[in-house]
């Protein structure tokens, strides 16, 4: 089930404002071009920012997400008719063949159950053409990102386009590696308070590498995330 931040309409409606600048995704657009991809699967597309960036470059995009509220936002954006939107996870894909599949942001880590992770890798493998690429991003557990998940370090006010501001912060709720749980809190201008609980799986480099290899991928490279060097790993693999 998707977290409330993605599937609660009031939160999905302001998600892009809360996220702010997403220039980090431009690097992934460049990666798609470097790999010569024409058909891309954006798994965990959310409100569609990355999918639409790809579509703007003329690529054929299939964008998948389990959160209906986020997809409603995505479908309402300019140029959304150029993207095929699918509600569900990778297992919902049928009759799709792509050159490149991506999992940006926290998408890979949000798949916490090992059975779901394995079935996701199998479904992506099936959707990729022979030799097609999978690029995924994951936080390096050695950086211990959760140390900053507290109110003092994360509190902020975000101005809304329609006026007013939303107060927000994140707090660690449970640390039981490789699983890390946390809660986001938002206070709206009218005093409404909403929360969203999430859990991420912090896989180390070897775990990700071994799981890809076990499901028919060859890992070509592992790089630093361009916007968070030393904190995130970007895996480049291709289907054998």
Backbone as CSV, one residue per row, in Angstrom:
resi,resn,N_x,N_y,N_z,CA_x,CA_y,CA_z,C_x,C_y,C_z
1,UNK,0.838,-1.183,0.000,0.000,0.000,0.000,0.884,1.248,0.000
2,UNK,0.563,2.255,-0.831,1.380,3.478,-0.865,1.234,4.276,0.417
3,UNK,2.288,5.004,0.763,2.257,5.853,1.946,1.311,7.025,1.730
4,UNK,0.815,7.598,2.840,-0.159,8.685,2.760,0.362,9.887,1.991
5,UNK,1.661,10.152,2.080,2.214,11.311,1.382,1.980,11.234,-0.122
6,UNK,1.847,10.018,-0.641,1.637,9.832,-2.074,0.180,9.581,-2.438
7,UNK,-0.619,9.093,-1.494,-1.972,8.657,-1.834,-3.059,9.438,-1.124
8,UNK,-2.703,10.438,-0.322,-3.695,11.295,0.332,-3.844,12.540,-0.540
9,UNK,-5.023,12.785,-1.114,-5.156,13.886,-2.091,-4.589,15.226,-1.652
10,UNK,-4.844,15.723,-0.433,-4.264,17.021,-0.065,-2.731,17.026,-0.076
11,UNK,-2.123,15.889,0.269,-0.663,15.822,0.263,-0.120,15.653,-1.154
12,UNK,-0.762,14.798,-1.935,-0.328,14.616,-3.325,-0.412,15.927,-4.101
13,UNK,-1.433,16.748,-3.784,-1.635,18.004,-4.506,-0.499,18.994,-4.282
14,UNK,0.179,18.919,-3.134,1.256,19.869,-2.853,2.631,19.192,-2.853
15,UNK,2.679,17.929,-3.254,3.942,17.186,-3.196,5.046,17.879,-3.988
16,UNK,4.738,18.333,-5.191,5.760,18.976,-6.029,6.275,20.255,-5.384
17,UNK,5.380,21.005,-4.730,5.801,22.225,-4.028,6.713,21.876,-2.862
18,UNK,6.358,20.833,-2.119,7.170,20.420,-0.980,8.554,19.938,-1.421
19,UNK,8.607,19.246,-2.564,9.874,18.715,-3.055,10.790,19.816,-3.590
20,UNK,10.184,20.876,-4.134,10.996,21.981,-4.642,11.743,21.607,-5.918
21,UNK,12.956,22.112,-6.029,13.767,21.914,-7.228,14.034,20.431,-7.463
22,UNK,13.734,19.938,-8.656,14.021,18.548,-9.005,15.018,18.468,-10.155
23,UNK,15.976,19.367,-10.128,16.993,19.355,-11.178,17.855,18.094,-11.102
24,UNK,17.801,17.376,-9.967,18.543,16.123,-9.870,18.085,15.121,-10.921
25,UNK,16.824,15.248,-11.353,16.289,14.324,-12.353,16.851,14.589,-13.748
26,UNK,17.380,15.792,-13.959,17.953,16.092,-15.272,19.104,15.139,-15.599
27,UNK,19.822,14.733,-14.568,20.931,13.795,-14.791,20.409,12.462,-15.317
28,UNK,19.236,12.058,-14.852,18.674,10.797,-15.321,18.142,10.909,-16.749
29,UNK,17.701,12.090,-17.126,17.337,12.320,-18.523,18.577,12.166,-19.396
30,UNK,19.685,12.727,-18.942,20.948,12.602,-19.678,21.372,11.141,-19.772
31,UNK,21.189,10.394,-18.681,21.529,8.972,-18.688,20.710,8.235,-19.741
32,UNK,19.422,8.527,-19.814,18.570,7.880,-20.821,19.083,8.164,-22.219
33,UNK,19.507,9.387,-22.449,20.030,9.741,-23.766,21.374,9.060,-24.023
34,UNK,22.228,8.997,-23.002,23.531,8.345,-23.159,23.373,6.858,-23.486
35,UNK,22.342,6.233,-22.914,22.100,4.813,-23.153,21.347,4.569,-24.464
36,UNK,20.975,5.630,-25.137,20.267,5.497,-26.415,18.863,4.952,-26.271
37,UNK,18.240,5.210,-25.129,16.894,4.686,-24.878,15.838,5.472,-25.654
38,UNK,14.891,4.748,-26.213,13.735,5.362,-26.867,12.446,5.079,-26.107
39,UNK,12.413,3.949,-25.400,11.235,3.565,-24.621,11.682,3.351,-23.175
40,UNK,11.054,4.076,-22.251,11.501,4.075,-20.859,10.346,3.705,-19.935
41,UNK,10.668,2.885,-18.943,9.744,2.557,-17.865,10.175,3.324,-16.626
42,UNK,9.315,4.230,-16.151,9.573,5.005,-14.939,8.778,4.350,-13.817
43,UNK,9.454,3.542,-13.017,8.775,2.796,-11.963,8.761,3.627,-10.679
44,UNK,7.559,3.815,-10.119,7.402,4.689,-8.967,7.420,6.140,-9.398
45,UNK,6.608,6.455,-10.391,6.654,7.760,-11.063,6.107,8.896,-10.221
46,UNK,5.320,8.597,-9.173,4.755,9.657,-8.348,3.885,10.613,-9.141
47,UNK,4.145,11.901,-8.990,3.349,12.920,-9.683,3.835,13.195,-11.100
48,UNK,4.769,12.400,-11.585,5.095,12.423,-13.011,6.186,13.361,-13.467
49,UNK,6.933,13.957,-12.545,7.944,14.941,-12.950,8.965,14.351,-13.913
50,UNK,9.532,13.204,-13.556,10.568,12.600,-14.394,9.980,12.081,-15.696
51,UNK,8.826,11.431,-15.632,8.193,10.903,-16.843,7.950,12.010,-17.858
52,UNK,7.514,13.171,-17.394,7.231,14.273,-18.307,8.520,14.898,-18.852
53,UNK,9.580,14.899,-18.051,10.864,15.366,-18.572,11.322,14.479,-19.731
54,UNK,11.130,13.175,-19.576,11.491,12.246,-20.650,10.612,12.458,-21.879
55,UNK,9.320,12.603,-21.649,8.393,12.800,-22.768,8.716,14.091,-23.523
56,UNK,9.169,15.106,-22.792,9.548,16.366,-23.436,10.695,16.178,-24.424
57,UNK,11.507,15.135,-24.208,12.622,14.843,-25.116,12.202,13.902,-26.240
58,UNK,10.924,13.577,-26.296,10.425,12.737,-27.377,10.490,11.252,-27.095
59,UNK,10.795,10.865,-25.868,10.867,9.451,-25.536,9.469,8.896,-25.274
60,UNK,9.313,7.598,-25.536,8.066,6.894,-25.246,8.148,6.403,-23.799
61,UNK,7.207,6.839,-22.961,7.319,6.604,-21.526,6.104,5.858,-20.989
62,UNK,6.382,4.805,-20.223,5.366,4.134,-19.417,5.695,4.438,-17.970
63,UNK,4.760,5.051,-17.247,4.993,5.486,-15.873,4.052,4.728,-14.941
64,UNK,4.628,4.112,-13.916,3.871,3.213,-13.040,3.973,3.674,-11.594
65,UNK,2.846,3.653,-10.890,2.850,3.992,-9.468,1.601,3.405,-8.817
66,UNK,1.714,2.923,-7.566,0.532,2.380,-6.898,-0.394,3.434,-6.315
67,UNK,0.066,4.682,-6.216,-0.711,5.725,-5.547,-1.634,6.447,-6.519
68,UNK,-2.933,6.216,-6.366,-3.899,6.836,-7.268,-3.906,8.343,-7.194
69,UNK,-3.748,8.915,-5.999,-3.786,10.375,-5.854,-2.611,11.020,-6.582
70,UNK,-1.433,10.404,-6.509,-0.281,10.942,-7.239,-0.497,10.863,-8.742
71,UNK,-1.057,9.751,-9.207,-1.322,9.617,-10.643,-2.374,10.615,-11.106
72,UNK,-3.342,10.938,-10.248,-4.323,11.960,-10.615,-3.638,13.294,-10.872
73,UNK,-2.667,13.627,-10.018,-1.896,14.860,-10.229,-1.112,14.764,-11.531
74,UNK,-0.452,13.629,-11.747,0.360,13.449,-12.956,-0.485,13.590,-14.215
75,UNK,-1.645,12.968,-14.231,-2.505,12.996,-15.417,-3.052,14.383,-15.704
76,UNK,-3.052,15.264,-14.696,-3.553,16.611,-14.889,-2.499,17.613,-15.310
77,UNK,-1.260,17.171,-15.458,-0.177,18.086,-15.805,-0.060,18.266,-17.321
78,UNK,0.520,19.375,-17.701,0.695,19.682,-19.120,1.546,18.598,-19.782
79,UNK,1.075,18.096,-20.902,1.803,17.085,-21.648,1.573,15.666,-21.177
80,UNK,0.671,15.484,-20.205,0.455,14.155,-19.632,-0.080,13.156,-20.640
81,UNK,-0.718,13.631,-21.704,-1.277,12.723,-22.699,-0.192,12.003,-23.499
82,UNK,1.062,12.423,-23.349,2.169,11.775,-24.074,2.753,10.600,-23.294
83,UNK,2.253,10.358,-22.093,2.769,9.306,-21.222,1.686,8.263,-20.988
84,UNK,2.075,7.002,-20.956,1.161,5.938,-20.567,1.262,5.766,-19.054
85,UNK,0.173,6.073,-18.337,0.149,5.993,-16.878,-0.496,4.679,-16.439
86,UNK,0.140,3.967,-15.526,-0.357,2.674,-15.056,-0.385,2.690,-13.535
87,UNK,-1.545,2.411,-12.951,-1.627,2.315,-11.498,-1.314,0.884,-11.073
88,UNK,-0.349,0.743,-10.171,0.067,-0.569,-9.703,1.566,-0.591,-9.510
89,UNK,2.137,-1.792,-9.488,3.588,-1.916,-9.404,4.094,-2.601,-10.666
90,UNK,5.347,-3.009,-10.675,5.935,-3.590,-11.886,5.168,-4.816,-12.358
91,UNK,4.522,-5.495,-11.421,3.786,-6.703,-11.776,2.513,-6.396,-12.560
92,UNK,2.126,-5.122,-12.608,0.928,-4.728,-13.355,1.213,-4.540,-14.839
93,UNK,2.471,-4.623,-15.229,2.847,-4.375,-16.615,2.489,-5.565,-17.493
94,UNK,1.883,-5.270,-18.612,1.592,-6.295,-19.616,1.902,-5.727,-20.994
95,UNK,2.441,-6.568,-21.859,2.735,-6.189,-23.242,3.544,-4.896,-23.319
96,UNK,4.585,-4.835,-22.496,5.491,-3.683,-22.489,6.901,-4.168,-22.767
97,UNK,7.587,-3.505,-23.686,9.003,-3.762,-23.913,9.706,-2.424,-23.973
98,UNK,10.705,-2.246,-23.105,11.384,-0.960,-23.002,12.891,-1.153,-23.117
99,UNK,13.569,-0.050,-23.414,15.026,-0.047,-23.504,15.674,0.238,-22.156
100,UNK,14.928,0.949,-21.300,15.477,1.390,-20.024,14.367,1.409,-18.980
101,UNK,14.684,0.894,-17.784,13.794,1.009,-16.632,14.531,1.775,-15.543
102,UNK,13.832,2.650,-14.836,14.459,3.465,-13.797,13.676,3.374,-12.497
103,UNK,14.423,3.456,-11.389,13.842,3.640,-10.056,14.644,4.747,-9.395
104,UNK,14.113,5.963,-9.432,14.800,7.121,-8.859,14.288,7.372,-7.440
105,UNK,14.952,8.292,-6.743,14.506,8.646,-5.398,14.524,7.450,-4.451
106,UNK,13.448,7.324,-3.677,13.350,6.251,-2.686,12.605,5.023,-3.199
107,UNK,12.361,4.947,-4.500,11.502,3.890,-5.035,12.019,2.497,-4.680
108,UNK,13.293,2.242,-4.952,13.831,0.905,-4.679,13.775,0.584,-3.199
109,UNK,14.081,1.555,-2.351,14.095,1.304,-0.911,12.702,1.143,-0.321
110,UNK,11.705,1.714,-0.975,10.328,1.583,-0.480,9.793,0.169,-0.670
111,UNK,10.447,-0.622,-1.502,10.066,-2.028,-1.683,10.820,-2.811,-0.610
112,UNK,10.216,-2.925,0.575,10.947,-3.431,1.734,10.889,-4.950,1.864
113,UNK,9.821,-5.566,1.384,9.667,-7.007,1.532,10.535,-7.739,0.502
114,UNK,11.355,-8.698,0.927,12.230,-9.395,-0.031,11.471,-10.085,-1.158
115,UNK,10.295,-10.631,-0.867,9.503,-11.277,-1.915,9.053,-10.258,-2.948
116,UNK,8.603,-9.086,-2.486,8.181,-8.030,-3.412,9.373,-7.515,-4.220
117,UNK,10.525,-7.396,-3.574,11.728,-6.934,-4.277,12.111,-7.900,-5.396
118,UNK,12.088,-9.183,-5.078,12.442,-10.180,-6.082,11.452,-10.186,-7.241
119,UNK,10.167,-10.082,-6.938,9.169,-10.088,-8.011,9.259,-8.821,-8.847
120,UNK,9.668,-7.710,-8.231,9.855,-6.466,-8.977,11.004,-6.610,-9.968
121,UNK,12.110,-7.159,-9.511,13.257,-7.339,-10.408,12.916,-8.297,-11.546
122,UNK,12.134,-9.328,-11.266,11.717,-10.263,-12.324,10.815,-9.569,-13.330
123,UNK,9.868,-8.757,-12.830,8.931,-8.074,-13.728,9.650,-7.057,-14.612
124,UNK,10.613,-6.343,-14.045,11.385,-5.396,-14.844,12.202,-6.137,-15.897
125,UNK,12.816,-7.233,-15.502,13.598,-8.047,-16.437,12.738,-8.479,-17.608
126,UNK,11.503,-8.867,-17.328,10.581,-9.295,-18.381,10.215,-8.134,-19.301
127,UNK,10.117,-6.917,-18.736,9.722,-5.755,-19.535,10.869,-5.210,-20.384
128,UNK,12.112,-5.475,-19.988,13.262,-4.972,-20.733,13.527,-5.810,-21.982
129,UNK,13.873,-5.144,-23.050,14.344,-5.884,-24.223,15.671,-6.532,-23.868
130,UNK,16.093,-7.591,-24.555,17.417,-8.163,-24.312,18.493,-7.097,-24.437
131,UNK,19.319,-6.969,-23.420,20.350,-5.940,-23.411,19.888,-4.617,-22.848
132,UNK,18.586,-4.495,-22.555,18.049,-3.258,-21.996,18.593,-2.987,-20.605
133,UNK,18.554,-1.720,-20.198,19.208,-1.279,-18.972,18.236,-1.010,-17.830
134,UNK,18.727,-1.258,-16.629,18.033,-0.880,-15.404,18.963,0.049,-14.631
135,UNK,18.445,1.226,-14.266,19.201,2.180,-13.463,18.389,2.462,-12.208
136,UNK,18.974,2.204,-11.052,18.258,2.433,-9.806,19.145,3.143,-8.802
137,UNK,18.486,3.891,-7.942,19.158,4.710,-6.941,18.800,4.187,-5.555
138,UNK,19.781,4.164,-4.654,19.517,3.723,-3.283,20.478,4.423,-2.340
139,UNK,20.021,4.746,-1.150,20.879,5.409,-0.168,21.921,4.422,0.356
140,UNK,23.126,4.899,0.485,24.203,4.079,1.036,24.036,4.031,2.552
141,UNK,23.789,2.857,3.136,23.572,2.802,4.581,24.761,3.298,5.392
142,UNK,25.950,3.292,4.802,27.122,3.762,5.544,27.032,5.249,5.879
143,UNK,26.224,6.006,5.128,26.073,7.438,5.379,25.112,7.729,6.530
144,UNK,24.331,6.727,6.930,23.414,6.843,8.070,22.528,8.092,7.965
145,UNK,21.808,8.177,6.857,20.960,9.345,6.594,19.951,9.599,7.699
146,UNK,19.542,8.550,8.383,18.496,8.674,9.405,18.918,9.532,10.591
147,UNK,20.205,9.815,10.731,20.654,10.660,11.839,20.082,12.075,11.746
148,UNK,19.695,12.495,10.548,19.110,13.825,10.359,17.587,13.797,10.361
149,UNK,17.003,12.640,10.608,15.547,12.551,10.591,15.007,12.858,11.978
150,UNK,15.044,14.142,12.311,14.508,14.647,13.566,13.983,16.050,13.324
151,UNK,13.160,16.525,14.227,12.496,17.806,13.998,13.492,18.963,13.887
152,UNK,14.504,18.972,14.731,15.458,20.089,14.708,16.169,20.195,13.368
153,UNK,16.530,19.064,12.784,17.302,19.079,11.540,16.425,19.227,10.299
154,UNK,15.135,18.878,10.399,14.304,18.804,9.191,13.177,19.830,9.127
155,UNK,12.942,20.582,10.190,11.799,21.507,10.212,11.955,22.572,9.126
156,UNK,10.831,22.871,8.464,10.843,23.938,7.468,9.430,24.454,7.233
157,UNK,9.344,25.643,6.626,8.081,26.227,6.185,8.142,26.339,4.668
158,UNK,7.084,25.872,3.996,7.034,25.901,2.541,5.854,26.762,2.106
159,UNK,6.134,27.778,1.318,5.080,28.664,0.825,4.261,27.942,-0.242
160,UNK,2.941,28.097,-0.176,2.044,27.489,-1.150,1.673,28.497,-2.229
161,UNK,1.434,27.987,-3.432,1.105,28.866,-4.557,-0.161,29.668,-4.297
162,UNK,-1.132,29.087,-3.599,-2.400,29.773,-3.350,-2.392,30.659,-2.129
163,UNK,-1.238,30.790,-1.484,-1.130,31.594,-0.278,-0.991,30.728,0.957
164,UNK,-0.348,31.284,1.964,-0.113,30.533,3.181,1.106,29.638,3.066
165,UNK,1.414,28.963,4.156,2.598,28.099,4.181,2.298,26.839,4.982
166,UNK,2.998,25.772,4.618,2.873,24.495,5.311,4.125,24.268,6.150
167,UNK,3.919,23.943,7.410,5.010,23.596,8.311,5.217,22.082,8.236
168,UNK,6.471,21.631,8.145,6.709,20.191,8.026,8.001,19.791,8.722
169,UNK,8.063,18.523,9.111,9.268,17.941,9.676,9.151,16.425,9.628
170,UNK,10.300,15.747,9.787,10.332,14.288,9.783,11.008,13.812,11.064
171,UNK,10.520,12.691,11.608,11.090,12.128,12.822,11.270,10.625,12.674
172,UNK,12.418,10.145,13.068,12.697,8.718,13.099,11.781,8.054,14.123
173,UNK,11.150,6.941,13.714,10.257,6.239,14.637,10.783,4.865,15.027
174,UNK,11.581,4.229,14.169,12.150,2.932,14.507,13.380,2.673,13.653
175,UNK,14.422,2.201,14.288,15.659,1.851,13.591,15.982,0.398,13.906
176,UNK,15.768,-0.446,12.907,16.048,-1.875,13.052,16.597,-2.344,11.716
177,UNK,17.863,-1.993,11.499,18.472,-2.229,10.189,18.309,-3.678,9.734
178,UNK,18.049,-3.841,8.422,18.124,-2.843,7.347,16.877,-1.967,7.198
179,UNK,15.894,-2.074,8.110,14.671,-1.288,7.994,14.749,-0.042,8.876
180,UNK,14.328,1.079,8.294,14.289,2.347,9.013,12.905,2.962,8.795
181,UNK,12.217,3.269,9.896,10.863,3.833,9.813,10.868,5.272,10.307
182,UNK,10.001,6.080,9.724,9.947,7.501,10.069,8.553,8.046,9.797
183,UNK,8.282,9.213,10.362,6.972,9.855,10.207,7.154,11.300,9.777
184,UNK,6.487,11.653,8.686,6.398,13.048,8.256,5.159,13.672,8.873
185,UNK,5.276,14.936,9.270,4.146,15.696,9.794,4.042,17.008,9.032
186,UNK,2.808,17.377,8.675,2.533,18.647,8.002,1.425,19.380,8.747
187,UNK,1.608,20.677,8.928,0.578,21.522,9.527,0.206,22.572,8.490
188,UNK,-1.057,22.539,8.055,-1.532,23.427,7.001,-1.931,24.785,7.578
189,UNK,-2.088,25.811,6.716,-2.426,27.157,7.200,-3.701,27.212,8.040
190,UNK,-4.654,26.299,7.760,-5.899,26.299,8.534,-5.797,25.493,9.826
191,UNK,-4.591,25.001,10.128,-4.387,24.231,11.345,-4.518,22.737,11.170
192,UNK,-4.948,22.293,9.993,-5.066,20.857,9.750,-3.696,20.187,9.859
193,UNK,-3.649,19.062,10.559,-2.406,18.325,10.741,-2.532,16.954,10.100
194,UNK,-1.577,16.627,9.218,-1.552,15.325,8.553,-0.199,14.674,8.776
195,UNK,-0.205,13.345,8.855,1.043,12.607,9.022,1.109,11.476,7.999
196,UNK,2.317,11.012,7.752,2.543,9.883,6.854,3.689,9.050,7.395
197,UNK,3.429,7.769,7.635,4.449,6.849,8.128,5.050,6.057,6.977
198,UNK,6.363,5.925,6.990,7.072,5.222,5.922,8.163,4.338,6.506
199,UNK,8.519,3.316,5.730,9.651,2.461,6.060,10.474,2.249,4.806
200,UNK,11.781,2.375,4.938,12.704,2.125,3.839,13.648,0.992,4.218
201,UNK,14.057,0.243,3.206,15.049,-0.809,3.407,16.397,-0.309,2.901
202,UNK,17.370,-0.270,3.774,18.701,0.197,3.431,19.564,-1.004,3.042
203,UNK,19.558,-1.317,1.742,20.382,-2.419,1.228,21.808,-1.921,0.991
204,UNK,22.774,-2.709,1.396,24.146,-2.310,1.113,24.507,-2.651,-0.333
205,UNK,25.667,-2.210,-0.725,26.082,-2.361,-2.119,26.095,-3.821,-2.555
206,UNK,26.606,-4.697,-1.701,26.684,-6.112,-2.055,25.297,-6.729,-2.198
207,UNK,24.366,-6.359,-1.309,23.019,-6.921,-1.385,22.337,-6.552,-2.697
208,UNK,22.456,-5.287,-3.093,21.844,-4.861,-4.353,22.505,-5.580,-5.521
209,UNK,23.826,-5.607,-5.526,24.566,-6.267,-6.612,24.162,-7.725,-6.731
210,UNK,24.126,-8.433,-5.607,23.815,-9.861,-5.635,22.380,-10.125,-6.074
211,UNK,21.450,-9.269,-5.657,20.056,-9.483,-6.058,19.865,-9.239,-7.548
212,UNK,20.579,-8.261,-8.100,20.503,-8.017,-9.539,21.089,-9.201,-10.308
213,UNK,22.238,-9.660,-9.873,22.883,-10.794,-10.541,22.003,-12.040,-10.496
214,UNK,21.357,-12.263,-9.360,20.516,-13.446,-9.195,19.293,-13.429,-10.098
215,UNK,18.896,-12.240,-10.585,17.692,-12.133,-11.404,17.995,-11.842,-12.868
216,UNK,19.218,-12.166,-13.305,19.513,-12.107,-14.725,20.022,-10.786,-15.237
217,UNK,20.639,-9.993,-14.356,21.234,-8.722,-14.766,22.755,-8.801,-14.621
218,UNK,23.443,-8.034,-15.431,24.868,-7.826,-15.271,25.063,-6.385,-14.807
219,UNK,25.708,-6.207,-13.669,25.961,-4.865,-13.151,27.146,-4.264,-13.892
220,UNK,26.913,-3.139,-14.556,27.943,-2.496,-15.361,28.739,-1.461,-14.577
221,UNK,28.061,-0.789,-13.630,28.726,0.305,-12.934,27.913,0.662,-11.686
222,UNK,28.599,1.241,-10.712,27.945,1.805,-9.534,28.556,3.182,-9.319
223,UNK,27.711,4.210,-9.329,28.203,5.582,-9.244,27.584,6.291,-8.044
224,UNK,28.192,7.412,-7.663,27.579,8.314,-6.694,26.392,9.006,-7.337
225,UNK,25.336,9.239,-6.545,24.245,10.083,-7.035,24.788,11.493,-7.229
226,UNK,24.492,12.135,-8.357,25.106,13.436,-8.644,24.769,14.511,-7.627
227,UNK,23.598,14.430,-6.997,23.182,15.467,-6.051,23.544,15.123,-4.607
228,UNK,23.954,13.878,-4.347,24.282,13.474,-2.979,25.522,12.571,-2.972
229,UNK,26.655,13.081,-3.398,27.868,12.245,-3.434,28.225,11.732,-2.048
230,UNK,28.565,10.444,-1.999,28.918,9.832,-0.737,27.741,9.383,0.085
231,UNK,26.526,9.679,-0.389,25.333,9.339,0.383,24.415,8.373,-0.350
232,UNK,24.469,8.367,-1.673,23.601,7.492,-2.453,24.401,6.802,-3.541
233,UNK,23.932,5.603,-3.908,24.555,4.817,-4.964,23.586,4.689,-6.131
234,UNK,24.116,4.785,-7.333,23.316,4.588,-8.537,23.867,3.370,-9.264
235,UNK,23.024,2.351,-9.391,23.428,1.097,-10.046,23.014,1.129,-11.524
236,UNK,23.959,0.751,-12.381,23.713,0.597,-13.795,23.855,-0.888,-14.114
237,UNK,22.792,-1.493,-14.623,22.825,-2.914,-14.962,22.095,-3.109,-16.282
238,UNK,22.317,-4.250,-16.907,21.551,-4.542,-18.112,21.076,-5.997,-18.082
239,UNK,20.001,-6.229,-18.799,19.425,-7.571,-18.872,20.280,-8.458,-19.765
240,UNK,20.630,-9.615,-19.243,21.395,-10.579,-20.035,20.503,-11.289,-21.040
